[in-house]
Amino acid sequence: MLTVDEEITSVSRLRELLPTEGFTNTFLKVTDQLNVVARRFIANAPFIIVATKSSEGLIDVSPKGDPAGFVEVYDNKTLIIPDRLGNHRVDGFQNILEDPNVAILFIVPDHGDTLRVAGKARIVKDRAINERLAINGKEPLLAMVVEVQEAFMHCSKSLIRSRLWYPDSWPARKTAPTLAEWVLETVARKQTLDEVQDDHSADERTRLY
C-alpha cells in the first residue's frame, strides 16, 4: 500500500488546507436549472462525459458525442441524451437502473470553460423522442432523460494546463496505444494487431448510426 505523509479524512482538515474565503462566486454560481447560458453552452457542445455509479459503488464514466447540440434541452429542468450504437456493455444504463444519480460534463472544442450538470436519470424508449433525435435517418433505440438538480460553469484552468486545444503540444498520435492493442493484451484471440484494427475500423465506418 502506498505510504504518504498525511491522508485527509475530515472536511475540517480539508477546509483548513483549502479554505472557502475569497471564493464566494464559486459557491454562489450553482443553480438548480438550465438557464439561458447553460442552454447556449449545450447547443454548442458536441461531446459530453457521463458519470454513473453502480449499487456496489463502482463509478463509470462514458464519453458520448454527436453533432453540436445533440443533447436536447427539453425544458429548464430536463435533458434528453440519445443513445447511439455502441459495444452493448451498457455499463451506464445498468448503473442508472441501480442508482439514478448521474453527472455530466459538457465540452466545447477550443473553449476553455466547461459546463457541469448533475441530476437523476431514467432510461426511456419513446417514439417521438427517437424521431426527433434521429441523425441521417437513423433513430436511437433508447434515450437517457435527466432531471437537473445542479448546474454550473467550470473555469478553464484545467484545460489551459493540459493545453488540450493546442495542437503543437499534442504527443505524436501513434505514440498512444490503440483499442486494438488493448484487446490483444487482454483478450485471448488468434488475430494479429492489423486484423483487430481492421475490425474496429470497419465498425467505425458502418456503426456510427
Buried (B, 14 or more C-beta within 10 A) or exposed (E): EEEEEEEEEEEEEEEEEEEEEEEEEEEEEEBEEBEEEBEEBBBBBBBBBBBBBBEEEEEBEBEBEBEBEBBBBBEBBBBBBBBBEEEEEBBBBBBBBEBBBBBBBBBBEEBBBBBBBBBBBEBEEEEEBBEBBEBEEEBBEBBBBBEBBEBBBBEEEEBEEEEBBEEEEEEEEEEEEBEBEEBBEEEEEEBEEEEBBEEEEEEEEEEEB
